[in-house]
């Protein structure tokens, strides 16, 4: 008398559908991660070299000595109010594009005092990018460069 069952249960698990799912998720996350931006693209000049001498628009921001809460804005050496910066940048940009360097993108050299709020710096960076200017954040040379 044979008491063993005739149908044998297979102990194998088919993994092909799970590997398909894993590869699908992998491809999804690779493609999705390419659309994530980490912040504002800033071109920082090397501290060991000087900024190239071209027709830059220089925007300087520093704190008022009498009132440390107040920021002072300069385009070139001309003092300007914050509300007028957009129109001044447009005027300088238009003047540069009339010259011989029409094909080159105008450059905004942003010189910011180290005590200025990051919020102000980011607002000025954003203003430069909205006006299709190449923005360079100026730095001063550090003392410990070899």
Phi and psi in radians as a Rosetta constraint file:
Dihedral C 1 N 2 CA 2 C 2 CIRCULARHARMONIC -1.765 0.35
Dihedral N 2 CA 2 C 2 N 3 CIRCULARHARMONIC 1.897 0.35
Dihedral C 2 N 3 CA 3 C 3 CIRCULARHARMONIC -1.662 0.35
Dihedral N 3 CA 3 C 3 N 4 CIRCULARHARMONIC -0.072 0.35
Dihedral C 3 N 4 CA 4 C 4 CIRCULARHARMONIC -1.325 0.35
Dihedral N 4 CA 4 C 4 N 5 CIRCULARHARMONIC 2.566 0.35
Dihedral C 4 N 5 CA 5 C 5 CIRCULARHARMONIC -1.390 0.35
Dihedral N 5 CA 5 C 5 N 6 CIRCULARHARMONIC 2.593 0.35
Dihedral C 5 N 6 CA 6 C 6 CIRCULARHARMONIC -1.486 0.35
Dihedral N 6 CA 6 C 6 N 7 CIRCULARHARMONIC -0.419 0.35
Dihedral C 6 N 7 CA 7 C 7 CIRCULARHARMONIC -1.593 0.35
Dihedral N 7 CA 7 C 7 N 8 CIRCULARHARMONIC 2.176 0.35
Dihedral C 7 N 8 CA 8 C 8 CIRCULARHARMONIC -1.764 0.35
Dihedral N 8 CA 8 C 8 N 9 CIRCULARHARMONIC 2.358 0.35
Dihedral C 8 N 9 CA 9 C 9 CIRCULARHARMONIC -1.527 0.35
Dihedral N 9 CA 9 C 9 N 10 CIRCULARHARMONIC 2.285 0.35
Dihedral C 9 N 10 CA 10 C 10 CIRCULARHARMONIC -1.396 0.35
Dihedral N 10 CA 10 C 10 N 11 CIRCULARHARMONIC 2.334 0.35
Dihedral C 10 N 11 CA 11 C 11 CIRCULARHARMONIC -1.572 0.35
Dihedral N 11 CA 11 C 11 N 12 CIRCULARHARMONIC 0.031 0.35
Dihedral C 11 N 12 CA 12 C 12 CIRCULARHARMONIC -1.408 0.35
Dihedral N 12 CA 12 C 12 N 13 CIRCULARHARMONIC 2.541 0.35
Dihedral C 12 N 13 CA 13 C 13 CIRCULARHARMONIC -2.014 0.35
Dihedral N 13 CA 13 C 13 N 14 CIRCULARHARMONIC 2.259 0.35
Dihedral C 13 N 14 CA 14 C 14 CIRCULARHARMONIC -1.361 0.35
Dihedral N 14 CA 14 C 14 N 15 CIRCULARHARMONIC 1.998 0.35
Dihedral C 14 N 15 CA 15 C 15 CIRCULARHARMONIC -1.704 0.35
Dihedral N 15 CA 15 C 15 N 16 CIRCULARHARMONIC -0.006 0.35
Dihedral C 15 N 16 CA 16 C 16 CIRCULARHARMONIC -1.130 0.35
Dihedral N 16 CA 16 C 16 N 17 CIRCULARHARMONIC -0.668 0.35
Dihedral C 16 N 17 CA 17 C 17 CIRCULARHARMONIC -1.222 0.35
Dihedral N 17 CA 17 C 17 N 18 CIRCULARHARMONIC -0.582 0.35
Dihedral C 17 N 18 CA 18 C 18 CIRCULARHARMONIC -1.230 0.35
Dihedral N 18 CA 18 C 18 N 19 CIRCULARHARMONIC -0.691 0.35
Dihedral C 18 N 19 CA 19 C 19 CIRCULARHARMONIC -1.159 0.35
Dihedral N 19 CA 19 C 19 N 20 CIRCULARHARMONIC -0.623 0.35
Dihedral C 19 N 20 CA 20 C 20 CIRCULARHARMONIC -1.052 0.35
Dihedral N 20 CA 20 C 20 N 21 CIRCULARHARMONIC -0.753 0.35
Dihedral C 20 N 21 CA 21 C 21 CIRCULARHARMONIC -1.144 0.35
Dihedral N 21 CA 21 C 21 N 22 CIRCULARHARMONIC -0.738 0.35
Dihedral C 21 N 22 CA 22 C 22 CIRCULARHARMONIC -1.114 0.35
Dihedral N 22 CA 22 C 22 N 23 CIRCULARHARMONIC -0.776 0.35
Dihedral C 22 N 23 CA 23 C 23 CIRCULARHARMONIC -1.149 0.35
Dihedral N 23 CA 23 C 23 N 24 CIRCULARHARMONIC -0.645 0.35
Dihedral C 23 N 24 CA 24 C 24 CIRCULARHARMONIC -1.091 0.35
Dihedral N 24 CA 24 C 24 N 25 CIRCULARHARMONIC -0.779 0.35
Dihedral C 24 N 25 CA 25 C 25 CIRCULARHARMONIC -1.134 0.35
Dihedral N 25 CA 25 C 25 N 26 CIRCULARHARMONIC -0.689 0.35
Dihedral C 25 N 26 CA 26 C 26 CIRCULARHARMONIC -1.055 0.35
Dihedral N 26 CA 26 C 26 N 27 CIRCULARHARMONIC -0.834 0.35
Dihedral C 26 N 27 CA 27 C 27 CIRCULARHARMONIC -1.100 0.35
Dihedral N 27 CA 27 C 27 N 28 CIRCULARHARMONIC -0.717 0.35
Dihedral C 27 N 28 CA 28 C 28 CIRCULARHARMONIC -1.045 0.35
Dihedral N 28 CA 28 C 28 N 29 CIRCULARHARMONIC -0.834 0.35
Dihedral C 28 N 29 CA 29 C 29 CIRCULARHARMONIC -1.227 0.35
Dihedral N 29 CA 29 C 29 N 30 CIRCULARHARMONIC -0.555 0.35
Dihedral C 29 N 30 CA 30 C 30 CIRCULARHARMONIC -1.145 0.35
Dihedral N 30 CA 30 C 30 N 31 CIRCULARHARMONIC -0.784 0.35
Dihedral C 30 N 31 CA 31 C 31 CIRCULARHARMONIC -1.197 0.35
Dihedral N 31 CA 31 C 31 N 32 CIRCULARHARMONIC -0.734 0.35
Dihedral C 31 N 32 CA 32 C 32 CIRCULARHARMONIC -1.145 0.35
Dihedral N 32 CA 32 C 32 N 33 CIRCULARHARMONIC -0.614 0.35
Dihedral C 32 N 33 CA 33 C 33 CIRCULARHARMONIC -1.227 0.35
Dihedral N 33 CA 33 C 33 N 34 CIRCULARHARMONIC -0.381 0.35
Dihedral C 33 N 34 CA 34 C 34 CIRCULARHARMONIC -1.265 0.35
Dihedral N 34 CA 34 C 34 N 35 CIRCULARHARMONIC -0.306 0.35
Dihedral C 34 N 35 CA 35 C 35 CIRCULARHARMONIC -1.616 0.35
Dihedral N 35 CA 35 C 35 N 36 CIRCULARHARMONIC -0.076 0.35
Dihedral C 35 N 36 CA 36 C 36 CIRCULARHARMONIC -1.472 0.35
Dihedral N 36 CA 36 C 36 N 37 CIRCULARHARMONIC 2.243 0.35
Dihedral C 36 N 37 CA 37 C 37 CIRCULARHARMONIC -1.819 0.35
Dihedral N 37 CA 37 C 37 N 38 CIRCULARHARMONIC 2.448 0.35
Dihedral C 37 N 38 CA 38 C 38 CIRCULARHARMONIC -1.651 0.35
Dihedral N 38 CA 38 C 38 N 39 CIRCULARHARMONIC -0.202 0.35
Dihedral C 38 N 39 CA 39 C 39 CIRCULARHARMONIC 2.831 0.35
Dihedral N 39 CA 39 C 39 N 40 CIRCULARHARMONIC -2.891 0.35
Dihedral C 39 N 40 CA 40 C 40 CIRCULARHARMONIC -1.430 0.35
Dihedral N 40 CA 40 C 40 N 41 CIRCULARHARMONIC 2.284 0.35
Dihedral C 40 N 41 CA 41 C 41 CIRCULARHARMONIC -1.315 0.35
Dihedral N 41 CA 41 C 41 N 42 CIRCULARHARMONIC 2.110 0.35
Dihedral C 41 N 42 CA 42 C 42 CIRCULARHARMONIC -2.157 0.35
Dihedral N 42 CA 42 C 42 N 43 CIRCULARHARMONIC 2.302 0.35
Dihedral C 42 N 43 CA 43 C 43 CIRCULARHARMONIC -1.643 0.35
Dihedral N 43 CA 43 C 43 N 44 CIRCULARHARMONIC 1.883 0.35
Dihedral C 43 N 44 CA 44 C 44 CIRCULARHARMONIC -1.641 0.35
Dihedral N 44 CA 44 C 44 N 45 CIRCULARHARMONIC 2.148 0.35
Dihedral C 44 N 45 CA 45 C 45 CIRCULARHARMONIC -1.244 0.35
Dihedral N 45 CA 45 C 45 N 46 CIRCULARHARMONIC 2.647 0.35
Dihedral C 45 N 46 CA 46 C 46 CIRCULARHARMONIC -1.135 0.35
Dihedral N 46 CA 46 C 46 N 47 CIRCULARHARMONIC 2.416 0.35
Dihedral C 46 N 47 CA 47 C 47 CIRCULARHARMONIC -1.274 0.35
Dihedral N 47 CA 47 C 47 N 48 CIRCULARHARMONIC -0.306 0.35
Dihedral C 47 N 48 CA 48 C 48 CIRCULARHARMONIC -1.562 0.35
Dihedral N 48 CA 48 C 48 N 49 CIRCULARHARMONIC -0.120 0.35
Dihedral C 48 N 49 CA 49 C 49 CIRCULARHARMONIC -2.162 0.35
Dihedral N 49 CA 49 C 49 N 50 CIRCULARHARMONIC 2.842 0.35
Dihedral C 49 N 50 CA 50 C 50 CIRCULARHARMONIC -1.484 0.35
Dihedral N 50 CA 50 C 50 N 51 CIRCULARHARMONIC 2.742 0.35
Dihedral C 50 N 51 CA 51 C 51 CIRCULARHARMONIC -1.187 0.35
Dihedral N 51 CA 51 C 51 N 52 CIRCULARHARMONIC 2.353 0.35
Dihedral C 51 N 52 CA 52 C 52 CIRCULARHARMONIC -1.003 0.35
Dihedral N 52 CA 52 C 52 N 53 CIRCULARHARMONIC 2.394 0.35
Dihedral C 52 N 53 CA 53 C 53 CIRCULARHARMONIC -1.428 0.35
Dihedral N 53 CA 53 C 53 N 54 CIRCULARHARMONIC 1.789 0.35
Dihedral C 53 N 54 CA 54 C 54 CIRCULARHARMONIC -2.422 0.35
Dihedral N 54 CA 54 C 54 N 55 CIRCULARHARMONIC -3.013 0.35
Dihedral C 54 N 55 CA 55 C 55 CIRCULARHARMONIC -1.410 0.35
Dihedral N 55 CA 55 C 55 N 56 CIRCULARHARMONIC 1.370 0.35
Dihedral C 55 N 56 CA 56 C 56 CIRCULARHARMONIC -1.518 0.35
Dihedral N 56 CA 56 C 56 N 57 CIRCULARHARMONIC 2.630 0.35
Dihedral C 56 N 57 CA 57 C 57 CIRCULARHARMONIC -1.692 0.35
Dihedral N 57 CA 57 C 57 N 58 CIRCULARHARMONIC 2.030 0.35
Dihedral C 57 N 58 CA 58 C 58 CIRCULARHARMONIC -1.746 0.35
Dihedral N 58 CA 58 C 58 N 59 CIRCULARHARMONIC 2.119 0.35
Dihedral C 58 N 59 CA 59 C 59 CIRCULARHARMONIC -1.981 0.35
Dihedral N 59 CA 59 C 59 N 60 CIRCULARHARMONIC 2.022 0.35
Dihedral C 59 N 60 CA 60 C 60 CIRCULARHARMONIC -1.938 0.35
Dihedral N 60 CA 60 C 60 N 61 CIRCULARHARMONIC 2.470 0.35
Dihedral C 60 N 61 CA 61 C 61 CIRCULARHARMONIC -2.298 0.35
Dihedral N 61 CA 61 C 61 N 62 CIRCULARHARMONIC 2.235 0.35
Dihedral C 61 N 62 CA 62 C 62 CIRCULARHARMONIC -2.474 0.35
Dihedral N 62 CA 62 C 62 N 63 CIRCULARHARMONIC 2.907 0.35
Dihedral C 62 N 63 CA 63 C 63 CIRCULARHARMONIC -1.491 0.35
Dihedral N 63 CA 63 C 63 N 64 CIRCULARHARMONIC 2.535 0.35
Dihedral C 63 N 64 CA 64 C 64 CIRCULARHARMONIC -1.229 0.35
Dihedral N 64 CA 64 C 64 N 65 CIRCULARHARMONIC 2.323 0.35
Dihedral C 64 N 65 CA 65 C 65 CIRCULARHARMONIC -1.202 0.35
Dihedral N 65 CA 65 C 65 N 66 CIRCULARHARMONIC -0.586 0.35
Dihedral C 65 N 66 CA 66 C 66 CIRCULARHARMONIC -1.353 0.35
Dihedral N 66 CA 66 C 66 N 67 CIRCULARHARMONIC -0.654 0.35
Dihedral C 66 N 67 CA 67 C 67 CIRCULARHARMONIC -2.225 0.35
Dihedral N 67 CA 67 C 67 N 68 CIRCULARHARMONIC 1.641 0.35
Dihedral C 67 N 68 CA 68 C 68 CIRCULARHARMONIC -1.102 0.35
Dihedral N 68 CA 68 C 68 N 69 CIRCULARHARMONIC -0.191 0.35
Dihedral C 68 N 69 CA 69 C 69 CIRCULARHARMONIC -1.494 0.35
Dihedral N 69 CA 69 C 69 N 70 CIRCULARHARMONIC -0.249 0.35
Dihedral C 69 N 70 CA 70 C 70 CIRCULARHARMONIC -1.707 0.35
Dihedral N 70 CA 70 C 70 N 71 CIRCULARHARMONIC 2.385 0.35
Dihedral C 70 N 71 CA 71 C 71 CIRCULARHARMONIC -1.766 0.35
Dihedral N 71 CA 71 C 71 N 72 CIRCULARHARMONIC 2.475 0.35
Dihedral C 71 N 72 CA 72 C 72 CIRCULARHARMONIC -1.977 0.35
Dihedral N 72 CA 72 C 72 N 73 CIRCULARHARMONIC 2.327 0.35
Dihedral C 72 N 73 CA 73 C 73 CIRCULARHARMONIC -1.960 0.35
Dihedral N 73 CA 73 C 73 N 74 CIRCULARHARMONIC 2.431 0.35
Dihedral C 73 N 74 CA 74 C 74 CIRCULARHARMONIC -2.304 0.35
Dihedral N 74 CA 74 C 74 N 75 CIRCULARHARMONIC 2.400 0.35
Dihedral C 74 N 75 CA 75 C 75 CIRCULARHARMONIC -1.965 0.35
Dihedral N 75 CA 75 C 75 N 76 CIRCULARHARMONIC 2.001 0.35
Dihedral C 75 N 76 CA 76 C 76 CIRCULARHARMONIC 1.184 0.35
Dihedral N 76 CA 76 C 76 N 77 CIRCULARHARMONIC -2.168 0.35
Dihedral C 76 N 77 CA 77 C 77 CIRCULARHARMONIC -1.885 0.35
Dihedral N 77 CA 77 C 77 N 78 CIRCULARHARMONIC 0.083 0.35
Dihedral C 77 N 78 CA 78 C 78 CIRCULARHARMONIC -1.564 0.35
Dihedral N 78 CA 78 C 78 N 79 CIRCULARHARMONIC 2.165 0.35
Dihedral C 78 N 79 CA 79 C 79 CIRCULARHARMONIC -1.281 0.35
Dihedral N 79 CA 79 C 79 N 80 CIRCULARHARMONIC 2.438 0.35
Dihedral C 79 N 80 CA 80 C 80 CIRCULARHARMONIC -2.511 0.35
Dihedral N 80 CA 80 C 80 N 81 CIRCULARHARMONIC 2.656 0.35
Dihedral C 80 N 81 CA 81 C 81 CIRCULARHARMONIC -1.412 0.35
Dihedral N 81 CA 81 C 81 N 82 CIRCULARHARMONIC 2.649 0.35
Dihedral C 81 N 82 CA 82 C 82 CIRCULARHARMONIC -1.077 0.35
Dihedral N 82 CA 82 C 82 N 83 CIRCULARHARMONIC -0.606 0.35
Dihedral C 82 N 83 CA 83 C 83 CIRCULARHARMONIC -1.220 0.35
Dihedral N 83 CA 83 C 83 N 84 CIRCULARHARMONIC -0.364 0.35
Dihedral C 83 N 84 CA 84 C 84 CIRCULARHARMONIC -1.632 0.35
Dihedral N 84 CA 84 C 84 N 85 CIRCULARHARMONIC -0.045 0.35
Dihedral C 84 N 85 CA 85 C 85 CIRCULARHARMONIC -1.092 0.35
Dihedral N 85 CA 85 C 85 N 86 CIRCULARHARMONIC -0.760 0.35
Dihedral C 85 N 86 CA 86 C 86 CIRCULARHARMONIC -1.027 0.35
Dihedral N 86 CA 86 C 86 N 87 CIRCULARHARMONIC -0.814 0.35
Dihedral C 86 N 87 CA 87 C 87 CIRCULARHARMONIC -1.192 0.35
Dihedral N 87 CA 87 C 87 N 88 CIRCULARHARMONIC -0.635 0.35
Dihedral C 87 N 88 CA 88 C 88 CIRCULARHARMONIC -1.164 0.35
Dihedral N 88 CA 88 C 88 N 89 CIRCULARHARMONIC -0.711 0.35
Dihedral C 88 N 89 CA 89 C 89 CIRCULARHARMONIC -1.088 0.35
Dihedral N 89 CA 89 C 89 N 90 CIRCULARHARMONIC -0.708 0.35
Dihedral C 89 N 90 CA 90 C 90 CIRCULARHARMONIC -1.110 0.35
Dihedral N 90 CA 90 C 90 N 91 CIRCULARHARMONIC -0.718 0.35
Dihedral C 90 N 91 CA 91 C 91 CIRCULARHARMONIC -1.115 0.35
Dihedral N 91 CA 91 C 91 N 92 CIRCULARHARMONIC -0.799 0.35
Dihedral C 91 N 92 CA 92 C 92 CIRCULARHARMONIC -1.135 0.35
Dihedral N 92 CA 92 C 92 N 93 CIRCULARHARMONIC -0.711 0.35
Dihedral C 92 N 93 CA 93 C 93 CIRCULARHARMONIC -1.100 0.35
Dihedral N 93 CA 93 C 93 N 94 CIRCULARHARMONIC -0.792 0.35
Dihedral C 93 N 94 CA 94 C 94 CIRCULARHARMONIC -1.098 0.35
Dihedral N 94 CA 94 C 94 N 95 CIRCULARHARMONIC -0.675 0.35
Dihedral C 94 N 95 CA 95 C 95 CIRCULARHARMONIC -1.151 0.35
Dihedral N 95 CA 95 C 95 N 96 CIRCULARHARMONIC -0.637 0.35
Dihedral C 95 N 96 CA 96 C 96 CIRCULARHARMONIC -1.241 0.35
Dihedral N 96 CA 96 C 96 N 97 CIRCULARHARMONIC -0.616 0.35
Dihedral C 96 N 97 CA 97 C 97 CIRCULARHARMONIC -1.317 0.35
Dihedral N 97 CA 97 C 97 N 98 CIRCULARHARMONIC -0.215 0.35
Dihedral C 97 N 98 CA 98 C 98 CIRCULARHARMONIC -1.370 0.35
Dihedral N 98 CA 98 C 98 N 99 CIRCULARHARMONIC -0.485 0.35
Dihedral C 98 N 99 CA 99 C 99 CIRCULARHARMONIC -1.240 0.35
Dihedral N 99 CA 99 C 99 N 100 CIRCULARHARMONIC -2.876 0.35
Dihedral C 99 N 100 CA 100 C 100 CIRCULARHARMONIC -1.252 0.35
Dihedral N 100 CA 100 C 100 N 101 CIRCULARHARMONIC -0.379 0.35
Dihedral C 100 N 101 CA 101 C 101 CIRCULARHARMONIC -1.666 0.35
Dihedral N 101 CA 101 C 101 N 102 CIRCULARHARMONIC 0.867 0.35
Dihedral C 101 N 102 CA 102 C 102 CIRCULARHARMONIC -1.122 0.35
Dihedral N 102 CA 102 C 102 N 103 CIRCULARHARMONIC -0.587 0.35
Dihedral C 102 N 103 CA 103 C 103 CIRCULARHARMONIC -1.348 0.35
Dihedral N 103 CA 103 C 103 N 104 CIRCULARHARMONIC -0.378 0.35
Dihedral C 103 N 104 CA 104 C 104 CIRCULARHARMONIC -1.435 0.35
Dihedral N 104 CA 104 C 104 N 105 CIRCULARHARMONIC 2.505 0.35
Dihedral C 104 N 105 CA 105 C 105 CIRCULARHARMONIC -1.334 0.35
Dihedral N 105 CA 105 C 105 N 106 CIRCULARHARMONIC 2.270 0.35
Dihedral C 105 N 106 CA 106 C 106 CIRCULARHARMONIC -1.070 0.35
Dihedral N 106 CA 106 C 106 N 107 CIRCULARHARMONIC 2.609 0.35
Dihedral C 106 N 107 CA 107 C 107 CIRCULARHARMONIC -1.966 0.35
Dihedral N 107 CA 107 C 107 N 108 CIRCULARHARMONIC 2.298 0.35
Dihedral C 107 N 108 CA 108 C 108 CIRCULARHARMONIC -1.834 0.35
Dihedral N 108 CA 108 C 108 N 109 CIRCULARHARMONIC 1.984 0.35
Dihedral C 108 N 109 CA 109 C 109 CIRCULARHARMONIC -1.620 0.35
Dihedral N 109 CA 109 C 109 N 110 CIRCULARHARMONIC 1.968 0.35
Dihedral C 109 N 110 CA 110 C 110 CIRCULARHARMONIC -1.752 0.35
Dihedral N 110 CA 110 C 110 N 111 CIRCULARHARMONIC 1.985 0.35
Dihedral C 110 N 111 CA 111 C 111 CIRCULARHARMONIC -1.934 0.35
Dihedral N 111 CA 111 C 111 N 112 CIRCULARHARMONIC 1.899 0.35
Dihedral C 111 N 112 CA 112 C 112 CIRCULARHARMONIC -2.070 0.35
Dihedral N 112 CA 112 C 112 N 113 CIRCULARHARMONIC 2.272 0.35
Dihedral C 112 N 113 CA 113 C 113 CIRCULARHARMONIC -1.078 0.35
Dihedral N 113 CA 113 C 113 N 114 CIRCULARHARMONIC 2.560 0.35
Dihedral C 113 N 114 CA 114 C 114 CIRCULARHARMONIC -1.183 0.35
Dihedral N 114 CA 114 C 114 N 115 CIRCULARHARMONIC -0.270 0.35
Dihedral C 114 N 115 CA 115 C 115 CIRCULARHARMONIC -1.654 0.35
Dihedral N 115 CA 115 C 115 N 116 CIRCULARHARMONIC 0.022 0.35
Dihedral C 115 N 116 CA 116 C 116 CIRCULARHARMONIC -1.312 0.35
Dihedral N 116 CA 116 C 116 N 117 CIRCULARHARMONIC 2.523 0.35
Dihedral C 116 N 117 CA 117 C 117 CIRCULARHARMONIC -1.107 0.35
Dihedral N 117 CA 117 C 117 N 118 CIRCULARHARMONIC 2.524 0.35
Dihedral C 117 N 118 CA 118 C 118 CIRCULARHARMONIC -1.072 0.35
Dihedral N 118 CA 118 C 118 N 119 CIRCULARHARMONIC -0.583 0.35
Dihedral C 118 N 119 CA 119 C 119 CIRCULARHARMONIC -1.011 0.35
Dihedral N 119 CA 119 C 119 N 120 CIRCULARHARMONIC -0.746 0.35
Dihedral C 119 N 120 CA 120 C 120 CIRCULARHARMONIC -1.146 0.35
Dihedral N 120 CA 120 C 120 N 121 CIRCULARHARMONIC -0.748 0.35
Dihedral C 120 N 121 CA 121 C 121 CIRCULARHARMONIC -1.068 0.35
Dihedral N 121 CA 121 C 121 N 122 CIRCULARHARMONIC -0.783 0.35
Dihedral C 121 N 122 CA 122 C 122 CIRCULARHARMONIC -1.153 0.35
Dihedral N 122 CA 122 C 122 N 123 CIRCULARHARMONIC -0.646 0.35
Dihedral C 122 N 123 CA 123 C 123 CIRCULARHARMONIC -1.067 0.35
Dihedral N 123 CA 123 C 123 N 124 CIRCULARHARMONIC -0.721 0.35
Dihedral C 123 N 124 CA 124 C 124 CIRCULARHARMONIC -1.246 0.35
Dihedral N 124 CA 124 C 124 N 125 CIRCULARHARMONIC -0.657 0.35
Dihedral C 124 N 125 CA 125 C 125 CIRCULARHARMONIC -1.059 0.35
Dihedral N 125 CA 125 C 125 N 126 CIRCULARHARMONIC -0.783 0.35
Dihedral C 125 N 126 CA 126 C 126 CIRCULARHARMONIC -1.098 0.35
Dihedral N 126 CA 126 C 126 N 127 CIRCULARHARMONIC -0.715 0.35
Dihedral C 126 N 127 CA 127 C 127 CIRCULARHARMONIC -1.094 0.35
Dihedral N 127 CA 127 C 127 N 128 CIRCULARHARMONIC -0.690 0.35
Dihedral C 127 N 128 CA 128 C 128 CIRCULARHARMONIC -1.136 0.35
Dihedral N 128 CA 128 C 128 N 129 CIRCULARHARMONIC -0.765 0.35
Dihedral C 128 N 129 CA 129 C 129 CIRCULARHARMONIC -1.170 0.35
Dihedral N 129 CA 129 C 129 N 130 CIRCULARHARMONIC -0.634 0.35
Dihedral C 129 N 130 CA 130 C 130 CIRCULARHARMONIC -1.160 0.35
Dihedral N 130 CA 130 C 130 N 131 CIRCULARHARMONIC -0.447 0.35
Dihedral C 130 N 131 CA 131 C 131 CIRCULARHARMONIC -1.642 0.35
Dihedral N 131 CA 131 C 131 N 132 CIRCULARHARMONIC 0.265 0.35
Dihedral C 131 N 132 CA 132 C 132 CIRCULARHARMONIC 0.982 0.35
Dihedral N 132 CA 132 C 132 N 133 CIRCULARHARMONIC 0.751 0.35
Dihedral C 132 N 133 CA 133 C 133 CIRCULARHARMONIC -1.836 0.35
Dihedral N 133 CA 133 C 133 N 134 CIRCULARHARMONIC 2.537 0.35
Dihedral C 133 N 134 CA 134 C 134 CIRCULARHARMONIC -1.399 0.35
Dihedral N 134 CA 134 C 134 N 135 CIRCULARHARMONIC 2.107 0.35
Dihedral C 134 N 135 CA 135 C 135 CIRCULARHARMONIC -1.789 0.35
Dihedral N 135 CA 135 C 135 N 136 CIRCULARHARMONIC 2.260 0.35
Dihedral C 135 N 136 CA 136 C 136 CIRCULARHARMONIC -2.111 0.35
Dihedral N 136 CA 136 C 136 N 137 CIRCULARHARMONIC 2.203 0.35
Dihedral C 136 N 137 CA 137 C 137 CIRCULARHARMONIC -1.608 0.35
Dihedral N 137 CA 137 C 137 N 138 CIRCULARHARMONIC 1.971 0.35
Dihedral C 137 N 138 CA 138 C 138 CIRCULARHARMONIC -1.305 0.35
Dihedral N 138 CA 138 C 138 N 139 CIRCULARHARMONIC 2.518 0.35
Dihedral C 138 N 139 CA 139 C 139 CIRCULARHARMONIC -2.232 0.35
Dihedral N 139 CA 139 C 139 N 140 CIRCULARHARMONIC 2.856 0.35
Dihedral C 139 N 140 CA 140 C 140 CIRCULARHARMONIC -1.799 0.35
Dihedral N 140 CA 140 C 140 N 141 CIRCULARHARMONIC 2.647 0.35
Dihedral C 140 N 141 CA 141 C 141 CIRCULARHARMONIC -1.081 0.35
Dihedral N 141 CA 141 C 141 N 142 CIRCULARHARMONIC 2.406 0.35
Dihedral C 141 N 142 CA 142 C 142 CIRCULARHARMONIC -1.525 0.35
Dihedral N 142 CA 142 C 142 N 143 CIRCULARHARMONIC 2.760 0.35
Dihedral C 142 N 143 CA 143 C 143 CIRCULARHARMONIC -1.365 0.35
Dihedral N 143 CA 143 C 143 N 144 CIRCULARHARMONIC -0.387 0.35
Dihedral C 143 N 144 CA 144 C 144 CIRCULARHARMONIC -1.740 0.35
Dihedral N 144 CA 144 C 144 N 145 CIRCULARHARMONIC 0.461 0.35
Dihedral C 144 N 145 CA 145 C 145 CIRCULARHARMONIC -1.473 0.35
Dihedral N 145 CA 145 C 145 N 146 CIRCULARHARMONIC 2.327 0.35
